[in-house]
Amino acid sequence: MRIAGGLKTWRPVIAAFGTVALVTTTAVGTAHASALQVPAKYSSGLTMALDTTYPPDEFIQSGKIVGFDADLGLALGKVLGVKVTLETATFDTIIPGIEDGKFDVGNSSFTDTKAREKVVDFVDYFKAGEGFYERANSAKTFNGLKSLCGHTVSVETGTTEQSDAISQAKRCHVTVLSYEDQNQANLAVSDGRADLGFGDSQVVAYIVHLSNGQFKLTGTPFETAPYGFAVAKNSGLAKPLLAAVKAVMANGQYKKILDKWGVQQGAISKPQINGATS
């Protein structure tokens, strides 16, 4: 997120969700290993959907989709030998879009969970925890889900954090404010509607970093879990994508991309299909 000045001036990273931002890459050469061959129906290219309000993972900068997920998606396209189109979408529309064929790949910091694996397949490529942030002048401290009791928390709709906050609200009194995108969730914290914000650990760290002292982290990351690229069941894409992830790890691009965005702490060495732990 970008802060343009005062406490209530979060500037959206996209002008309107009705506008689709596109970025494409043309593959360099062709993939030789059979494991990297995508099914024929995808030979003309892959459409990867991202919720572009989630820096440093995926966001809009100078009219382009950027971030470590975006860079990884383009790198995968190169080793697969197919054109990749990155398309912006709201987070909770991506998996339904994969199911109905609108998108080929969900490339938007999806936590691989057992529940989601019933709907789509995941190719795991990263690991992240969950974390909290609050206004810098707050005297409150939060650490773990139990600390939400008696407070109001801001989350993005469709995220693991929303599910976890709602689950905690069944155990004690928690007010959960859910928003369509991360920008709105951040604004709820900055203007005092929420006591704290709740998101993936590397994302909240980046939010705090860009806040010019408006926000601070509170507590330590918890519930570490894998991120995965989401694809439709029986699409035939999971195995080629897994091979592509292994290839970008082997050629050094994976490390280079994670280092570029400061998220190297989430690197993994053994990607897999459907590696959810819960």
C-alpha positions in Angstrom: 0.0 0.0 0.0 1.1 3.6 -0.5 0.4 6.3 2.1 0.0 9.7 0.6 0.1 11.7 3.8 -2.2 11.7 6.8 -3.6 8.8 8.7 -6.7 8.4 6.5 -5.1 8.7 3.1 -4.4 5.2 2.0 -4.2 5.5 -1.8 -5.7 2.4 -3.6 -3.1 0.6 -5.8 -5.7 0.3 -8.6 -8.2 2.9 -9.7 -11.1 0.5 -10.0 -11.6 -3.3 -9.9 -13.6 -3.0 -13.1 -10.3 -2.3 -15.0 -8.3 -5.4 -15.8 -4.5 -4.9 -15.8 -2.6 -7.3 -18.0 1.1 -8.2 -18.2 2.4 -10.8 -20.6 5.7 -12.6 -21.3 6.8 -14.6 -24.3 8.7 -17.8 -23.5 12.3 -18.0 -24.4 12.8 -21.1 -26.4 10.8 -24.3 -25.6 10.8 -26.6 -22.6 12.6 -29.8 -23.4 11.7 -32.0 -20.4 8.5 -33.9 -20.8 7.6 -33.0 -17.2 7.4 -29.3 -18.3 4.9 -29.9 -21.1 1.5 -28.4 -20.4 -1.7 -30.0 -21.8 -2.4 -29.0 -25.4 -5.3 -26.8 -24.4 -2.9 -24.5 -22.6 -0.3 -24.3 -25.3 -1.5 -20.9 -26.4 -0.8 -19.6 -22.9 -1.9 -19.5 -19.2 -4.0 -16.9 -17.5 -2.9 -16.3 -13.9 -5.2 -14.4 -11.6 -3.9 -12.2 -8.8 -5.5 -9.9 -6.2 -3.2 -6.9 -6.8 -3.7 -5.2 -3.5 -1.3 -7.3 -1.6 2.3 -6.0 -1.7 4.9 -7.3 -1.8 3.3 -10.4 -3.2 1.2 -8.8 -5.9 0.3 -5.2 -6.5 0.1 -2.5 -9.2 3.1 -0.2 -9.7 3.2 2.3 -12.6 0.3 0.6 -14.2 1.9 -2.9 -14.1 1.3 -6.0 -12.0 4.4 -6.5 -9.9 5.5 -8.4 -6.8 7.2 -11.7 -6.0 4.2 -13.8 -7.1 4.0 -11.9 -10.3 7.7 -12.4 -11.0 7.5 -16.1 -10.2 4.5 -16.6 -12.5 6.4 -15.0 -15.4 9.5 -17.1 -14.6 7.3 -20.3 -14.7 6.0 -19.3 -18.1 9.5 -19.0 -19.5 10.5 -22.5 -18.4 7.2 -24.0 -19.5 7.6 -22.4 -22.9 4.1 -20.7 -22.8 2.9 -17.2 -22.7 1.7 -16.0 -19.3 -1.0 -13.4 -18.8 -1.3 -11.9 -15.3 -4.8 -10.6 -14.7 -6.1 -8.7 -11.6 -9.1 -10.0 -9.7 -10.6 -9.8 -6.2 -9.3 -12.6 -4.0 -12.5 -14.4 -3.3 -13.4 -14.6 -7.0 -10.2 -16.4 -8.1 -11.0 -20.0 -7.0 -14.5 -19.8 -8.4 -13.0 -18.4 -11.6 -10.6 -21.4 -11.8 -13.6 -23.7 -11.4 -15.5 -22.1 -14.2 -12.5 -21.8 -16.5 -12.1 -18.1 -16.5 -8.6 -18.4 -15.0 -6.1 -21.2 -15.5 -3.9 -20.5 -12.4 -4.6 -18.7 -9.1 -1.3 -16.9 -8.3 -2.3 -14.8 -5.3 -0.7 -15.9 -2.1 -3.1 -18.7 -1.6 -2.6 -20.7 1.7 -2.8 -24.3 0.8 -5.4 -25.8 3.1 -7.1 -29.2 3.3 -10.5 -27.4 2.8 -9.3 -25.7 -0.4 -7.7 -28.9 -1.7 -11.2 -30.3 -2.0 -11.9 -27.7 -4.6 -8.6 -27.1 -6.4 -5.1 -28.5 -6.5 -2.1 -26.6 -5.3 1.5 -26.5 -6.3 3.3 -25.3 -3.1 6.2 -22.9 -3.6 6.5 -20.8 -0.4 5.7 -20.7 3.3 4.2 -17.9 5.3 2.7 -17.3 8.8 0.0 -15.0 10.0 0.7 -11.7 11.7 -0.9 -8.6 13.3 -0.3 -4.9 12.8 -1.8 -1.9 14.6 -1.6 1.9 14.8 1.8 3.0 15.9 0.4 4.9 18.9 -1.6 1.9 20.2 -0.9 0.8 23.7 -2.5 -2.6 23.1 -0.5 -5.8 22.4 -1.7 -8.8 20.4 -0.1 -12.2 20.1 -1.9 -15.2 18.7 -5.6 -15.7 18.0 -6.7 -15.7 21.7 -5.5 -12.1 22.0 -8.3 -11.1 19.6 -10.9 -11.6 22.3 -12.7 -8.4 23.1 -11.3 -6.6 20.1 -12.2 -5.6 16.5 -10.0 -7.0 13.7 -9.7 -6.1 10.1 -9.2 -8.7 7.4 -9.5 -9.2 3.6 -12.5 -11.3 2.5 -11.8 -14.9 1.5 -8.4 -15.1 3.3 -7.2 -17.7 5.8 -7.1 -14.8 8.3 -10.8 -14.1 7.9 -11.5 -17.8 8.5 -9.3 -17.9 11.6 -10.7 -14.7 13.0 -14.3 -15.9 12.5 -13.4 -19.2 14.1 -12.0 -17.4 17.1 -15.1 -15.3 17.3 -17.0 -18.5 18.1 -14.9 -19.0 21.2 -15.0 -15.4 22.5 -16.3 -12.0 21.5 -14.4 -10.8 18.5 -15.7 -8.3 15.9 -14.5 -9.2 12.5 -14.5 -6.5 9.8 -14.1 -8.0 6.3 -13.2 -6.0 3.2 -13.0 -6.7 -0.5 -9.3 -5.8 -0.7 -6.3 -5.2 1.5 -6.4 -1.4 1.0 -9.8 -1.2 2.6 -8.7 -3.5 5.5 -5.7 -1.2 6.1 -7.9 1.9 6.1 -10.1 0.4 8.8 -7.1 0.1 11.1 -5.7 3.6 10.3 -9.0 5.4 10.9 -9.7 3.5 14.2 -12.6 1.2 13.1 -10.4 -1.8 13.9 -8.0 -2.3 16.7 -5.6 -4.3 14.5 -5.2 -5.7 11.1 -4.6 -9.4 10.3 -2.8 -10.8 7.3 0.0 -13.0 6.1 3.2 -12.3 8.0 5.4 -11.0 5.1 2.5 -8.8 3.9 1.9 -7.1 7.2 5.6 -6.5 7.6 5.5 -4.8 4.2 2.4 -2.7 5.1 4.2 -1.5 8.2 7.4 -0.8 6.2 5.5 1.4 3.8 3.4 3.2 6.4 5.9 5.9 7.3 5.5 5.2 11.0 1.7 5.0 10.9 1.6 1.3 11.8 3.7 -1.1 13.8 3.9 -4.9 14.1 2.5 -6.6 17.2 3.2 -10.1 18.4 5.1 -12.8 16.4 4.1 -14.7 13.3 2.1 -17.9 13.9 0.3 -20.7 12.0 3.0 -21.1 9.3 1.7 -22.9 6.2 2.5 -23.3 2.6 1.5 -21.0 -0.3 0.4 -22.7 -3.5 -0.4 -22.0 -7.1 -4.1 -23.1 -7.5 -5.3 -25.0 -10.5 -8.5 -26.8 -11.4 -8.8 -30.5 -10.5 -7.9 -32.8 -13.4 -6.5 -29.8 -15.4 -3.2 -31.6 -16.0 -1.4 -28.4 -14.9 -0.2 -29.4 -11.4 2.7 -31.7 -12.5 4.1 -29.3 -15.2 3.9 -26.4 -12.7 5.6 -28.4 -10.1 8.4 -29.2 -12.5 8.6 -25.5 -13.4 8.9 -24.5 -9.8 11.7 -27.0 -9.4 13.4 -25.6 -12.5 13.3 -22.0 -11.3 14.8 -23.1 -8.0 17.5 -25.0 -9.8 18.5 -22.1 -12.1 18.6 -19.6 -9.3 15.6 -17.5 -10.3 13.6 -18.4 -7.3 16.2 -17.1 -4.8 16.8 -14.0 -6.9 13.1 -13.2 -7.0 12.5 -13.7 -3.3 15.6 -11.7 -2.4 14.4 -8.9 -4.6 11.2 -8.5 -2.7 12.7 -9.2 0.8 10.7 -12.4 1.4 13.5 -14.9 1.4 12.5 -16.0 4.9 9.6 -17.9 3.3 11.7 -19.9 0.8 11.2 -23.7 0.7 13.5 -26.3 -0.8 11.0 -29.1 -1.6 7.9 -27.9 -3.5 5.1 -30.4 -3.8 1.5 -30.8 -4.9 -1.2 -30.4 -2.2 1.1 -30.2 0.8 -1.4 -28.7 3.2 -0.8 -29.4 6.9 -4.3 -28.5 8.1 
